[in-house]
Amino acid sequence: MLHTNNTADIQCFSARPQSFFSDFPQYNILLWPVLLDTPSNKLYCRRMTKMSESRMEYRLKNTPGDCIQSVKFGPSSSQFLLVASWDKSVRLFDVVNNNMRLQYQHSGPVLDCCFQDAVHAYSGGLDGQLKTFDLNTNTESVVGTHDAPIRCVEFCPEVNVIITGSWDSNIKLWDPRGNREAGTFQQPNKVYTMGLSGEKVVVGTSNRKVMVWDLRNMGFAQQRRESSLKYQTRCIQCFPNKQGYVVSSIEGRVAVEYLDPSPEVQKKKYAFKCHRLKEDGIEKIFPVNAISFHNGYNTFATGGSDGYVNIWDGFNKKRLCQFHRYPTSISSLCFSNDGNILAIACSYMYEQEQIDPMPEDCIFIRRVTDQETKPK
């Protein structure tokens, strides 16, 4: 979190998750700040017990006890959710019945995961290993490794390939049919984030570089760009209609970019400020950690270290809604494939170093409506 009275005084940094305390108090009462729709915009706290959680939103049970790094829904169902965590685990949740089905372990914190199909999961993290897990047989295997931690793991169904991005400044392609490496491709710097747009993958690296690759022809990068945001890239996700992508930074800002390099189309790109709070005349600026797209409407959600989730209509440059404030930083977001459910991971990311008491790591499952996600 940043404090400033003048935008010229802004200094940005990357919040880095660290290990949390193993023992957390179990809270029976949650305090929810709710923004009143009144001229004074007063905040009040409403007590909500676990027995009276909202029908529109509820909290998952048995979630990890350390920073939740990634949440991913299955490719065709809103019932199952994969969760990667700094507690070295990957967990599968049945969100309909609110229970954990299974979990498997890495030797280090897990930074990302994905489904290949309904029964196969892939994951990678600080141990540099790409693992696959068969959800039917409960068997796992190591597919391969990077020379440094694996930050991103994605599956591209159009090309039937697993893609990993690493801090070793490489992306690797893996053939899931034989779980073997299909190629290594050097990036300008450490890979921080990746987004898929059909057969293309958009890679965000350190030093604000953005690379666009065609997975059908990896002989050269299709485009080499620099982020239009001035500070470190935090997340990139692509529009479902394949026209462009959204990139966020640690400095409370989001940019909408277009893949078509023609000057006419590039005139449409823009950036905007978000996830900022003013208190006592001081503007607090928070990293925008997570982005997720609604597949049907091409609208997207952003989650920040301010604890808020916003829904945006990127093409019409509008904010559609803002949810209540969550207990701590939003570390990951994922819309289900049908767009009816949004998984919201909350984990303190050490933006203010050690705090006491330490917020619990938790995941909320929210049923979203057309009023919240459909362009107006």
Secondary structure as the mmCIF struct_conf table of DSSP 4:
data_model
#
loop_
_struct_conf.conf_type_id
_struct_conf.id
_struct_conf.beg_label_comp_id
_struct_conf.beg_label_asym_id
_struct_conf.beg_label_seq_id
_struct_conf.end_label_comp_id
_struct_conf.end_label_asym_id
_struct_conf.end_label_seq_id
STRN STRN1 LEU A 2 THR A 4
BEND BEND1 ASN A 5 ASN A 6
HELX_RH_3T_P HELX_RH_3T_P1 THR A 7 ASP A 9
HELX_LH_PP_P HELX_LH_PP_P1 SER A 19 PHE A 21
BEND BEND2 SER A 22 SER A 22
BEND BEND3 ASN A 28 ASN A 28
STRN STRN2 ILE A 29 LEU A 35
BEND BEND4 ASP A 37 THR A 38
TURN_TY1_P TURN_TY1_P1 PRO A 39 SER A 40
STRN STRN3 LEU A 43 THR A 49
HELX_RH_3T_P HELX_RH_3T_P2 LYS A 50 SER A 52
BEND BEND5 ARG A 55 MET A 56
STRN STRN4 GLU A 57 ARG A 59
HELX_LH_PP_P HELX_LH_PP_P2 LEU A 60 LEU A 60
BEND BEND6 LYS A 61 ASN A 62
BEND BEND7 GLY A 65 ASP A 66
STRN STRN5 ILE A 68 PHE A 73
BEND BEND8 PRO A 75 SER A 76
BEND BEND9 SER A 78 GLN A 79
STRN STRN6 PHE A 80 SER A 85
TURN_TY1_P TURN_TY1_P2 TRP A 86 ASP A 87
BEND BEND10 LYS A 88 LYS A 88
STRN STRN7 SER A 89 ASP A 94
TURN_TY1_P TURN_TY1_P3 VAL A 95 ASN A 98
STRN STRN8 ASN A 99 GLN A 105
BEND BEND11 SER A 107 GLY A 108
STRN STRN9 VAL A 110 PHE A 115
BEND BEND12 GLN A 116 VAL A 119
STRN STRN10 HIS A 120 GLY A 125
TURN_TY1_P TURN_TY1_P4 LEU A 126 ASP A 127
STRN STRN11 GLN A 129 ASP A 134
TURN_TY1_P TURN_TY1_P5 LEU A 135 ASN A 138
STRN STRN12 THR A 139 THR A 145
BEND BEND13 ASP A 147 ALA A 148
STRN STRN13 ILE A 150 CYS A 156
TURN_TY1_P TURN_TY1_P6 PRO A 157 ASN A 160
STRN STRN14 VAL A 161 SER A 166
TURN_TY1_P TURN_TY1_P7 TRP A 167 ASP A 168
BEND BEND14 SER A 169 SER A 169
STRN STRN15 ASN A 170 ASP A 175
TURN_TY1_P TURN_TY1_P8 PRO A 176 ASN A 179
STRN STRN16 ARG A 180 GLN A 186
BEND BEND15 PRO A 188 ASN A 189
STRN STRN17 VAL A 191 SER A 197
TURN_TY1_P TURN_TY1_P9 GLY A 198 GLU A 199
STRN STRN18 LYS A 200 THR A 205
HELX_RH_3T_P HELX_RH_3T_P3 SER A 206 ARG A 208
STRN STRN19 LYS A 209 ASP A 214
TURN_TY1_P TURN_TY1_P10 LEU A 215 ARG A 216
STRN STRN20 ASN A 217 ASN A 217
TURN_TY1_P TURN_TY1_P11 MET A 218 GLY A 219
BEND BEND16 PHE A 220 PHE A 220
BEND BEND17 GLN A 222 GLN A 222
STRN STRN21 GLN A 223 GLU A 226
BEND BEND18 SER A 228 TYR A 231
STRN STRN22 THR A 233 CYS A 238
TURN_TY1_P TURN_TY1_P12 PRO A 240 ASN A 241
BEND BEND19 LYS A 242 GLN A 243
STRN STRN23 GLY A 244 SER A 249
TURN_TY1_P TURN_TY1_P13 ILE A 250 GLU A 251
BEND BEND20 GLY A 252 GLY A 252
STRN STRN24 ARG A 253 TYR A 258
BEND BEND21 LEU A 259 LEU A 259
BEND BEND22 SER A 262 SER A 262
HELX_RH_AL_P HELX_RH_AL_P1 PRO A 263 GLN A 266
TURN_TY1_P TURN_TY1_P14 LYS A 267 LYS A 268
STRN STRN25 TYR A 270 LYS A 273
BEND BEND23 HIS A 275 HIS A 275
STRN STRN26 ARG A 276 GLU A 279
TURN_TY1_P TURN_TY1_P15 ASP A 280 GLY A 281
STRN STRN27 ILE A 282 ILE A 285
STRN STRN28 VAL A 288 PHE A 293
TURN_TY1_P TURN_TY1_P16 ASN A 295 TYR A 297
STRN STRN29 PHE A 300 GLY A 304
TURN_TY1_P TURN_TY1_P17 SER A 305 ASP A 306
BEND BEND24 GLY A 307 GLY A 307
STRN STRN30 VAL A 309 ASP A 313
TURN_TY1_P TURN_TY1_P18 GLY A 314 LYS A 317
STRN STRN31 LYS A 318 GLN A 322
HELX_LH_PP_P HELX_LH_PP_P3 PHE A 323 TYR A 326
BEND BEND25 PRO A 327 THR A 328
STRN STRN32 ILE A 330 PHE A 335
TURN_TY1_P TURN_TY1_P19 ASN A 337 ASP A 338
BEND BEND26 GLY A 339 ASN A 340
STRN STRN33 ILE A 341 CYS A 346
TURN_TY1_P TURN_TY1_P20 GLU A 351 GLN A 352
BEND BEND27 GLU A 353 GLN A 354
BEND BEND28 ASP A 356 PRO A 357
HELX_LH_PP_P HELX_LH_PP_P4 MET A 358 ASP A 361
STRN STRN34 CYS A 362 ARG A 367
HELX_RH_AL_P HELX_RH_AL_P2 ASP A 370 THR A 373
BEND BEND29 LYS A 374 LYS A 374
#
